[in-house]
């Protein structure tokens, strides 16, 4: 197929040219493409500048120094509340311990009255030599009243002050709180030491709900009917009644003795030990650590005994002393 084009030079002359369809289509496509390119160029270019340039990502606002200080102040306030609660609990502990210390100071009969040498040494069923522990004394506790620094309000600290000054004040608060935390930690260690001393003091009754029938000292011996020395106190109770540890410590003897029968002996440290005799059954072994009130044996009448009861002794530095001086502290 071909298109016919008439070209007139003169009215008298004429020529005929033919163009193929393929060439014609190519020309049309080129014209359309040029038009499209021109349209896009006009859309993007105005006055030699790019229209609608790519937009940068929006900037993320940076948190101000004041906001950071306010947040830190809130953390410090929370820490101060926690320290105040710890201080209140510690004050209560120290107060109770100091009351106990005052009772011991008022009643020094156990330490002032000379004790008698124990005929049956502690821990040795054969009556071997007595090894006396070195007595120790806990350090003095500070006053139980604790003065805590007051943390100011956020408005009082932050309102109307330069950020540099605010940062300095918040840093000073941090140092004060850290010093307070260290002080409380030291007091807690002291209170813990006193709590351990309190737990190892044999002042709790070994037989709950039963009183003493025979005291410490000279009395009429129930077998020989003549004056004899009684080295402890007796708690009469039905056979099988629980015998409890008067204080915390380590069991150094649990077995049978000729006169005492089934016996438990506990070392409480600081030169103190207790002996529990005439039991019907033992519930602890040598080397076992017991806490105050733990069951260690059951009431019986073994050994040199006329009936079911507990014979309870307290020994201080190897000497037998009056148990009632210790039992009176609780």
PyMOL commands that set and color helices and strands:
alter all, ss='L'
color gray80, all
select helices_A, chain A and resi 21-44+65-106+109-112+154-158+163-199+324-327
alter helices_A, ss='H'
color red, helices_A
select strands_A, chain A and resi 2-8+14-20+45-46+49-50+116-117+217-220+227-230+233-236+242-244+249-257+261-269+272-282+289-290+295-299+309-316+319-321
alter strands_A, ss='S'
color yellow, strands_A
deselect
rebuild
show_as cartoon
